[in-house]
Amino acid sequence: MKELPKVYFERLLEACPDIIIAVDKTGNVIFYNDGAQRTLGYKAREVLGTPVVRLYRDSDEAGRVMAAMRDGQGRVKTFETEFAAKDGRVVAVTVSGSIIHDEKGREQGSIGFAKEITDLREHEQLLTLGQLAVSLAHEINNPLEVLVNQVELLERYLKHKASSEDYAREHERIDAVKRELRRIQAIVERVGEMAAEGSYALREYMPGRLMTDLGLDNEPVLQASASTAVVATHLQGKTVLVVDDDDGVRSSMADILSGEGCDVLTTPSGSEALRFIGQRRFDLVISDVQMPDMDGYELFRRIRSEHAELPVVLMTAYYYDKDHVIKRSKAEGLRDVIFKKPIDPSRLREIVEARTSG
């Protein structure tokens, strides 16, 4: 096969959109292509014959790449490092290159292909931030659930224990707390939605400082309900099992439902829940979706298989069905899902009433 003339390879290297740089055995640049010029901003005449170290973020980075080549038997592949552009920008790249030897094995220099990965790094950072946002939303929602429930219990206590005058005054404070809790809920919900969408806008909150625009400034704040809790006789004696790995959520939900006359048993474990169900009769199971030993779908599937008549309600602090737990459960007959925690206590009562009646 006839070999291509050297000029073909030279033209190919010159036209490559990636950075291609070659150095001699003293570390001075002897080849610098158009891709390098576009990315780093230096003209070839500014770079040729000068130490390649100037193109790295610092001399340590240049030494690290060369050390990796020698450790890799004279070559590296997609080795991450950072160059420094003419305008001072740090350019993240992956380098693939080889040390060049003559016919006697003597080191003559090296050549490397570098591909900019700044956009890729930013994308990975956004993915990480999205995962962090979802985790944060989940972790905040559990204590929010407790706070909402405890405020409900406090209002119930005042309703029965305080004088009319005291109750009117304290009820205003409780409503204020409920409004602020709903604001926090809206913020957490929006963070979760933005993480799921993978897009967001920025706005300046002070000169030179940007922040994520949650788009909540003009949204109406939900008003706290002025209704007061009265024990619902139709829930009196209903037996409910609450399954959640968060202690505060379990105990506060138990307090809410007990105040409605329900007999409530709680557990942090799906497997323990199955054991309880095998030992006594329940009218309803309310389970979290995400638990360490068994997710809500598996618990629902087991209950449906072994106790088909026992209704199950799933609740989740996530804002999208990441693992398709809800989707799979509903496909197999699940009726009620509480997609957002904290749960509105009145909504909780409605669900328990609906699923335990008849």
Secondary structure, DSSP 4 states (H G I P E B T S, - for coil): -PPPPHHHHHHHHHH-SSEEEEEETTSBEEEE-HHHHHHH---HHHHTTSBGGGGBSSHHHHHHHHHHHHHTTSEEEEEEEEEE-TTS-EEEEEEEEEEEE-TTS-EEEEEEEEEE-HHHHHHHHHHHHHHHHHHHHHHHHHHHHHHHHHHHHHHHHHHHHS-HHHHHHHHHHHHHHHHHHHHHHHHHHHHHHHHHHT--EEEEEETTEEEEE-S-TTSPPPPPP-------GGGTT-EEEEE-S-HHHHHHHHHHHHHTT-EEEEES-HHHHHHHHHHS--SEEEEES--SSS-HHHHHHHHHHH-TTS-EEEE-S-SS-TTSHHHHHHHTT--EEE-SSSPPHHHHHHHHHHHH--
